[in-house]
Amino acid sequence: MIKILHSADWHLDSPLLRHDTQQAQQLRQSLLRIPMLLAEACQKEQCDLVLLSGDLFDGAYAADTLAVVKKALAAMEAPVFISPGNHDYVGEESPWLRETWPDNVHIFTHPAIEAVDVPGLDCCVYGAGYIGTECMGLLQDFSPHHTERYAVGVLHGDPTQTDSPYCPITMQQVAASGLDYLALGHIHKSGSFQSGKTLCAWPGCPMGRGYDEVGEKGYYIVTVDTTVTAQFVPLPLPRFYDLTATEDTSLDALLPPVGSEDFYRITLTGPWEKPDLAALRKSCARFPNLELKDETVPPTELWGTADQDTFEGMYFKLLRDAMAAEPEESRRRQLLLAAQLSRKLLDGQEVVLP
């Protein structure tokens, strides 16, 4: 049996332009915690291998970031294999070529899959790296040739789009690879699938940087034996939550009971009699990174035509009556959303589907 720590898409030194100066500094410092948190996890779990599937750097990198990464990789002690991606590809200014890395680190610097034997583990690791911002499908026509008991792969690839410019990977290619485990990066939300004997998985980014990367983020601990399992482990880093509230929703019910430096965006929607944003923010002062977004409409405006003898009036009356008679909150919200979107369309407003 071998145990693997699998992580990807750290995106260290991201510009974080969507946040104010204080928030960007907080997020940058939190991102810098990722390498050492993973090193500590590697030691605690006594991992035999570490697979890092690209985009560890977002692009340009700072000297202090580089020092943190080198120290953490050395502290992992286990062999570390890195497959550079589209953000940290192997170019002239790449840290993968310009810098000296700890002895336990192997970096795949070519856009063709190569094999590396791991002495003592009866394992072969296959990998490749980007040399530009795009990469062809590296698994196409791949056939392993190892004699070791275990075979794993590490790539920065896209298993969701067959025409992706970022190393597209298909279920058929995964099955044909014959690998025990294929460690991917690039997709920022964790996921996996089994194809043939191969478990293919991507851990997502270990920390969100905006409201397009919401919820729990972390890494995988993978056990390779007669069967292969990947356990997702969350990291104790700031998270992003994108929530909605109506006038009859208590913000306290949406937020945790204790304060947090997590990032919350709450969109106020539906008919609302002049929401007092200042008072709402004051009531949630324990959340310094709370953002309130007002998309409410005056109550009379939404149902203003509901009693008119027109097709529009009949339509809104049906929705209003259905909401009043509906016992399930989730269904009432759906009916309310239908009314809101319909009203926006009739008023010539732009509609963005949730």
Beta strands, then each sheet from edge to edge (+ up, - down):
strand 1: 2-7
strand 2: 49-52
strand 3: 80-82
strand 4: 105-107
strand 5: 114-118
strand 6: 123-127
strand 7: 150-156
strand 8: 181-185
strand 9: 191-195
strand 10: 198-202
strand 11: 218-224
strand 12: 228-234
strand 13: 240-245
strand 14: 263-271
strand 15: 290-297
sheet 1: 4+ 3+ 2+ 1+ 11- 12+
sheet 2: 5+ 6- 7- 8- 10- 9+
sheet 3: 13+ 14+ 15+
end
